[in-house]
Amino acid sequence: MSEICFLVGSVGISGGTYVIFQHAHYLQQKGFKVTLAVQEPFSPATYAWHPYASNLTLINFEAAKQGVFDLVIATWWKTALELAQFKAERYAYFVQSIESRFYPEHEQPLRRLVDATYQFGVAYVTEVDWIRQHLLDHHGQHSAVVRNGIRKDLYHADASRSDRQQELSVVVEGPFRVKFKNVGRTIQLVKKAGVRDITLLTSSPVSWIPGVHSLHSRVPITSVPGIYQSCDVLVKLSSVEGMFGPPLEMFHCGGTAVVYDVSGYDEYIRHESNALVAAMGDEDAVVAHIRRLMRDRDLLLELRANAVLTAQAWPSWEQSSEQFHAWTVATLNQPGHDRAAIEVLTAATWRDYVRDEELRLQGVPKPLLRHRIAGLVRRLPAPAVKFIENSTAVYEVLR
């Protein structure tokens, strides 16, 4: 029995963690011994949102470092930098986005540190073709592509829903305090377009947001389809994405979407066919698209119908995870990787980062102050933290 270890940053609710849980569960069903080594502290309540998580073996990093595995798979850049700390015959990196794009341009040393993880001599797998091409063009890495699946038993259109003339209903999805998710500004633009029926689906711990008619915070995965089914349009204006899953989930639930032309949108989104697409940052176009859907019911119904056709052609999780299983078997049959070489590359990467970051921070005290404030907030009682989280989200919407 082969032993597989996924290195996971957090098991809190997120799209990326959802994908890992799905593949890990499938591999376990196929007879592999699967462990998830988790970097951040966790408890059963942290992963209760996913139906399969409680059936998996979750341990902390230090415990996992005592084991020996046949294959260790990093799943984001911070875990990739830990690969050499784990004992295994083979190593891999499941790249779900080009994560250096998560950080602002002025933090160049950090962006270079993240990009350096794509230079490790391990097996690579990703979930969309644009990332495969980026890894090849910019880092010389060949990678397999396993597209994320959809739970067809959960995500489907509501057959009982009427398509009679009614007020346009919009759902906005995503966390606050993540700049590239753009959630606060998205709510502003939806309101500017004149929409009154606004639903918010978020992983942030918030209980009230101005202008939001229906708010759903940290809900179980099984509750998400019903929220999408109750709305006509998902407005999702991320500036960075990997797979870009929420619009696809909305398509399965009988809705359409308004999005930016973020990297990877064209994996399944077609402008004027199953959704409306605006150029990145063109807020006037976003507002115009929403208003167009408000007044043109025929267009709305056409986009929704074509979105359902797109959804029907998309693979299920069983099909997707079977492809991930095939990649895992193929990787296990390849020659082993040089752990010492990964360790040398990691050490050199950290040295370069520390040197460059020290130079960057000379005379730049603000980031240090920000980190100190964040550390103080984390030590406050839970009710105070929740109040601060909600206040920050409200500010993001109103500013």
C-alpha positions as CSV (number, residue, x, y, z in Angstrom):
1,M,0.0,0.0,0.0
2,S,1.6,3.3,-1.1
3,E,1.6,6.1,1.4
4,I,0.7,9.6,0.1
5,C,1.1,12.8,2.1
6,F,-0.5,16.1,1.1
7,L,1.1,19.2,2.6
8,V,-1.7,21.7,3.3
9,G,-1.4,25.2,4.6
10,S,-4.8,25.3,6.3
11,V,-7.9,23.2,6.4
12,G,-10.3,26.1,6.9
13,I,-12.9,26.7,4.3
14,S,-11.5,27.6,0.8
15,G,-11.8,26.4,-2.7
16,G,-8.2,25.2,-2.9
17,T,-8.6,23.1,0.2
18,Y,-11.9,21.7,-1.1
19,V,-10.0,20.4,-4.2
20,I,-7.4,18.7,-2.0
21,F,-10.0,17.0,0.2
22,Q,-11.8,15.7,-2.9
23,H,-8.6,14.1,-4.4
24,A,-7.3,12.8,-1.1
25,H,-10.7,11.1,-0.4
26,Y,-10.7,9.5,-3.8
27,L,-7.1,8.2,-3.4
28,Q,-8.0,6.8,0.0
29,Q,-11.0,5.0,-1.6
30,K,-8.6,3.5,-4.2
31,G,-6.5,1.9,-1.5
32,F,-3.8,4.4,-0.8
33,K,-2.9,5.4,2.7
34,V,-3.4,9.1,2.7
35,T,-2.2,11.7,5.2
36,L,-2.8,15.4,5.2
37,A,0.0,17.3,7.0
38,V,-1.5,20.7,8.1
39,Q,0.8,23.7,8.6
40,E,-1.6,25.9,10.6
41,P,-3.3,24.9,13.9
42,F,-6.6,23.1,13.4
43,S,-9.4,21.3,15.2
44,P,-12.3,19.1,14.0
45,A,-14.4,22.4,13.9
46,T,-11.9,23.8,11.4
47,Y,-12.6,21.2,8.7
48,A,-16.3,20.4,9.6
49,W,-17.4,22.3,6.5
50,H,-16.3,19.4,4.2
51,P,-18.2,16.2,4.2
52,Y,-15.2,13.9,3.6
53,A,-12.6,15.6,5.8
54,S,-13.5,13.7,9.0
55,N,-12.7,10.4,7.2
56,L,-9.2,11.5,6.4
57,T,-6.0,11.4,8.6
58,L,-5.0,15.0,9.5
59,I,-1.9,15.6,11.5
60,N,0.4,18.6,12.1
61,F,3.6,19.2,10.2
62,E,5.9,18.1,13.0
63,A,4.2,14.8,13.4
64,A,4.3,14.2,9.7
65,K,8.0,14.9,9.5
66,Q,8.6,11.8,11.6
67,G,7.0,9.5,9.0
68,V,8.3,8.1,5.7
69,F,6.1,8.4,2.6
70,D,6.2,7.1,-1.0
71,L,5.0,10.5,-2.3
72,V,4.7,13.9,-0.7
73,I,2.7,16.6,-2.5
74,A,3.0,20.3,-1.8
75,T,-0.2,22.3,-2.4
76,W,0.9,25.9,-2.1
77,W,4.1,27.9,-2.0
78,K,4.7,27.8,1.7
79,T,4.4,24.1,1.8
80,A,6.6,23.7,-1.2
81,L,9.4,25.4,0.8
82,E,9.0,22.6,3.4
83,L,9.2,19.7,1.0
84,A,12.8,18.7,1.9
85,Q,11.8,18.5,5.6
86,F,9.7,15.4,4.8
87,K,11.1,11.9,4.1
88,A,9.9,10.4,0.8
89,E,10.9,8.6,-2.3
90,R,9.2,11.1,-4.6
91,Y,8.0,14.7,-4.3
92,A,5.4,16.7,-6.2
93,Y,3.8,20.1,-6.4
94,F,0.1,20.6,-7.0
95,V,0.0,24.2,-8.4
96,Q,-3.5,25.7,-8.1
97,S,-2.5,29.2,-9.1
98,I,0.6,31.3,-9.8
99,E,0.7,32.5,-6.2
100,S,3.3,35.2,-6.6
101,R,0.4,37.2,-8.2
102,F,-1.3,37.2,-4.8
103,Y,1.1,39.8,-3.5
104,P,1.6,43.5,-4.5
105,E,4.2,44.6,-7.0
106,H,6.3,46.5,-4.4
107,E,6.9,43.2,-2.5
108,Q,9.3,41.9,-5.2
109,P,11.4,39.8,-2.9
110,L,8.4,37.9,-1.8
111,R,7.1,37.4,-5.3
112,R,10.5,36.0,-6.3
113,L,10.5,33.7,-3.3
114,V,7.1,32.3,-4.4
115,D,8.2,31.9,-8.0
116,A,11.4,30.1,-6.9
117,T,9.2,27.2,-5.7
118,Y,8.4,26.4,-9.4
119,Q,12.1,25.7,-10.0
120,F,12.3,22.6,-7.7
121,G,13.1,19.3,-9.5
122,V,9.8,17.5,-8.6
123,A,6.7,16.3,-10.4
124,Y,4.2,19.0,-11.2
125,V,0.4,18.8,-11.7
126,T,-2.0,21.7,-12.1
127,E,-5.7,22.2,-12.7
128,V,-5.9,24.5,-15.8
129,D,-4.1,24.8,-19.1
130,W,-3.0,28.4,-18.6
131,I,-1.0,27.5,-15.5
132,R,0.5,24.5,-17.4
133,Q,1.6,26.9,-20.1
134,H,3.0,29.5,-17.6
135,L,5.1,26.8,-15.8
136,L,6.5,25.7,-19.1
137,D,7.2,29.2,-20.6
138,H,8.5,30.9,-17.4
139,H,10.1,28.0,-15.4
140,G,10.7,25.2,-17.9
141,Q,8.5,22.8,-16.0
142,H,6.4,20.2,-17.7
143,S,3.2,19.5,-15.8
144,A,0.1,17.4,-16.0
145,V,-3.4,19.0,-16.1
146,V,-6.2,17.6,-14.0
147,R,-9.3,19.9,-14.2
148,N,-11.3,20.3,-11.0
149,G,-14.6,18.4,-11.0
150,I,-18.0,19.3,-9.8
151,R,-20.3,17.4,-7.5
152,K,-23.1,16.8,-9.9
153,D,-25.3,15.5,-7.1
154,L,-25.1,18.9,-5.3
155,Y,-24.6,21.5,-8.0
156,H,-27.6,21.4,-10.4
157,A,-30.4,23.7,-11.5
158,D,-33.5,23.9,-9.4
159,A,-36.2,22.4,-11.6
160,S,-39.0,23.9,-9.5
161,R,-37.8,27.5,-10.1
162,S,-39.9,29.7,-12.3
163,D,-38.4,31.8,-15.0
164,R,-41.2,34.3,-15.0
165,Q,-40.4,38.0,-15.2
166,Q,-38.9,39.1,-11.9
167,E,-36.3,41.4,-10.4
168,L,-32.7,40.5,-11.1
169,S,-31.1,38.7,-8.2
170,V,-27.3,38.8,-7.9
171,V,-24.9,36.8,-5.7
172,V,-21.4,38.0,-4.8
173,E,-18.9,35.4,-3.6
174,G,-15.6,35.6,-1.8
175,P,-13.7,36.6,1.3
176,F,-13.0,40.1,2.6
177,R,-9.5,41.3,3.4
178,V,-8.1,39.6,0.3
179,K,-7.4,42.4,-2.2
180,F,-7.4,40.4,-5.4
181,K,-10.8,38.9,-4.6
182,N,-12.2,42.5,-4.8
183,V,-15.4,41.6,-2.8
184,G,-16.1,45.0,-1.3
185,R,-15.7,46.8,-4.6
186,T,-17.9,44.2,-6.3
187,I,-20.8,44.9,-3.9
188,Q,-20.4,48.6,-4.6
189,L,-20.6,48.1,-8.4
190,V,-23.7,45.8,-8.1
191,K,-25.4,48.5,-6.0
192,K,-24.3,51.2,-8.4
193,A,-26.0,49.2,-11.2
194,G,-29.3,49.5,-9.3
195,V,-29.6,45.9,-8.1
196,R,-31.6,45.6,-4.9
197,D,-31.7,41.9,-4.4
198,I,-28.0,41.2,-3.4
199,T,-26.9,37.9,-1.8
200,L,-23.4,37.6,-0.3
201,L,-21.7,34.2,0.1
202,T,-18.4,34.5,2.1
203,S,-15.9,32.6,4.1
204,S,-15.3,35.7,6.3
205,P,-16.9,35.8,9.7
206,V,-19.3,38.6,9.1
207,S,-22.9,39.1,10.2
208,W,-24.0,42.3,8.5
209,I,-22.9,44.2,5.3
210,P,-24.6,47.4,4.1
211,G,-26.7,46.9,1.0
212,V,-26.7,43.1,1.2
213,H,-30.2,41.6,1.3
214,S,-29.2,38.0,2.2
215,L,-25.9,37.1,3.9
216,H,-24.4,33.6,4.2
217,S,-21.1,33.3,6.1
218,R,-19.0,30.2,6.5
219,V,-21.8,27.8,5.4
220,P,-21.3,24.1,4.8
221,I,-20.5,23.1,1.2
222,T,-23.9,21.3,1.0
223,S,-25.7,24.7,1.5
224,V,-23.9,26.5,-1.3
225,P,-25.9,25.1,-4.3
226,G,-29.2,26.3,-2.8
227,I,-27.8,29.8,-2.5
228,Y,-26.7,29.9,-6.1
229,Q,-30.0,28.4,-7.2
230,S,-31.8,31.3,-5.6
231,C,-30.0,33.9,-7.8
232,D,-29.8,34.8,-11.5
233,V,-26.3,36.1,-11.8
234,L,-22.9,35.7,-10.0
235,V,-20.8,38.8,-10.2
236,K,-17.2,37.7,-9.6
237,L,-14.5,40.3,-10.1
238,S,-11.3,38.7,-9.0
239,S,-8.0,40.0,-10.4
240,V,-6.2,36.7,-9.7
241,E,-7.5,33.2,-10.0
242,G,-6.4,29.7,-10.7
243,M,-9.3,27.5,-11.8
244,F,-11.9,30.2,-11.2
245,G,-14.5,27.7,-9.8
246,P,-17.5,29.8,-8.5
247,P,-18.8,30.8,-12.0
248,L,-18.7,27.1,-13.0
249,E,-20.7,26.2,-9.9
250,M,-23.2,28.9,-10.7
251,F,-23.5,27.5,-14.3
252,H,-24.4,24.1,-12.8
253,C,-27.1,25.8,-10.6
254,G,-28.8,27.4,-13.6
255,G,-27.3,30.9,-13.4
256,T,-24.9,33.0,-15.4
257,A,-22.1,35.3,-14.4
258,V,-20.4,38.7,-14.9
259,V,-16.7,38.5,-14.6
260,Y,-13.4,40.1,-15.5
261,D,-11.1,38.5,-18.1
262,V,-9.0,37.1,-15.3
263,S,-6.4,34.4,-16.2
264,G,-8.2,31.2,-16.8
265,Y,-11.7,32.6,-17.4
266,D,-11.7,31.3,-21.0
267,E,-11.4,27.7,-19.8
268,Y,-15.2,27.6,-20.0
269,I,-16.6,31.1,-20.0
270,R,-17.7,32.6,-23.4
271,H,-18.6,36.2,-23.6
272,E,-22.2,36.8,-24.9
273,S,-22.8,33.1,-24.9
274,N,-22.9,31.8,-21.3
275,A,-21.8,34.9,-19.4
276,L,-20.7,38.6,-19.8
277,V,-17.0,39.5,-19.6
278,A,-15.4,42.8,-18.9
279,A,-11.8,43.8,-19.4
280,M,-9.8,43.7,-16.2
281,G,-10.5,46.8,-14.1
282,D,-13.2,48.2,-16.5
283,E,-15.8,49.0,-13.8
284,D,-18.0,50.9,-16.2
285,A,-18.4,47.8,-18.4
286,V,-19.3,45.7,-15.3
287,V,-22.1,48.2,-14.4
288,A,-23.3,48.2,-18.0
289,H,-23.3,44.4,-18.2
290,I,-25.4,44.2,-15.0
291,R,-27.9,46.8,-16.2
292,R,-28.2,45.1,-19.5
293,L,-29.2,41.9,-17.7
294,M,-31.7,43.9,-15.6
295,R,-33.6,45.1,-18.6
296,D,-33.1,42.3,-21.2
297,R,-34.7,39.2,-19.8
298,D,-34.3,37.3,-23.0
299,L,-30.5,37.7,-22.9
300,L,-30.5,36.6,-19.3
301,L,-32.4,33.4,-20.1
302,E,-30.2,32.7,-23.1
303,L,-27.0,33.1,-21.1
304,R,-28.4,30.9,-18.4
305,A,-29.5,28.2,-20.8
306,N,-26.0,28.1,-22.5
307,A,-24.4,28.1,-19.0
308,V,-26.3,24.9,-18.2
309,L,-25.0,23.3,-21.5
310,T,-21.4,24.3,-20.5
311,A,-22.0,22.7,-17.1
312,Q,-23.3,19.4,-18.6
313,A,-20.1,19.0,-20.5
314,W,-17.9,19.5,-17.5
315,P,-16.4,16.5,-15.6
316,S,-17.7,15.3,-12.3
317,W,-15.5,14.9,-9.3
318,E,-15.3,11.1,-9.9
319,Q,-13.9,11.7,-13.4
320,S,-11.5,14.4,-12.2
321,S,-10.2,12.5,-9.2
322,E,-9.7,9.4,-11.4
323,Q,-7.4,11.5,-13.6
324,F,-5.6,12.7,-10.4
325,H,-5.3,9.0,-9.4
326,A,-3.8,8.1,-12.8
327,W,-1.3,10.9,-12.4
328,T,-0.4,9.7,-8.9
329,V,0.2,6.2,-10.1
330,A,2.3,7.4,-13.0
331,T,4.4,9.6,-10.6
332,L,4.9,6.7,-8.2
333,N,6.3,4.7,-11.2
334,Q,8.8,7.3,-12.1
335,P,12.4,7.4,-10.7
336,G,12.7,8.9,-7.2
337,H,13.7,12.6,-6.5
338,D,16.8,13.9,-4.9
339,R,15.7,15.2,-1.5
340,A,19.2,16.8,-0.8
341,A,19.0,18.8,-4.1
342,I,15.6,20.2,-3.1
343,E,17.1,21.1,0.3
344,V,20.0,23.0,-1.3
345,L,17.7,24.9,-3.6
346,T,15.3,25.8,-0.7
347,A,18.2,27.1,1.4
348,A,19.5,29.2,-1.5
349,T,16.0,30.5,-2.1
350,W,15.6,31.6,1.5
351,R,19.0,33.3,1.5
352,D,18.2,35.3,-1.5
353,Y,14.8,36.3,-0.1
354,V,16.2,37.4,3.3
355,R,18.9,39.5,1.6
356,D,16.5,41.2,-0.8
357,E,13.8,41.8,1.8
358,E,16.2,43.4,4.2
359,L,17.2,45.8,1.5
360,R,13.6,46.5,0.6
361,L,12.6,47.2,4.2
362,Q,15.3,49.8,4.8
363,G,13.4,52.9,5.6
364,V,10.0,51.3,5.0
365,P,8.5,50.9,8.5
366,K,4.8,50.6,7.5
367,P,4.7,46.9,6.6
368,L,6.3,46.1,10.0
369,L,3.7,48.1,11.8
370,R,1.0,46.4,9.9
371,H,2.3,43.0,11.0
372,R,2.5,44.1,14.6
373,I,-1.1,45.2,14.6
374,A,-2.2,42.0,13.0
375,G,-0.4,40.0,15.7
376,L,-2.1,42.1,18.4
377,V,-5.5,41.5,16.9
378,R,-5.0,37.7,16.8
379,R,-4.5,37.8,20.6
380,L,-7.8,39.5,21.3
381,P,-10.8,37.6,22.7
382,A,-12.9,35.9,19.9
383,P,-15.9,38.4,20.2
384,A,-13.5,41.3,19.7
385,V,-11.8,39.7,16.7
386,K,-15.2,39.0,15.1
387,F,-16.3,42.6,15.7
388,I,-13.0,43.8,14.0
389,E,-13.5,41.4,11.1
390,N,-17.0,42.6,10.5
391,S,-16.0,46.3,10.8
392,T,-13.1,45.8,8.4
393,A,-15.5,44.2,5.9
394,V,-18.0,47.0,6.2
395,Y,-15.2,49.5,5.6
396,E,-14.1,47.6,2.5
397,V,-17.6,48.0,1.1
398,L,-18.1,51.6,2.1
399,R,-14.7,53.1,1.3
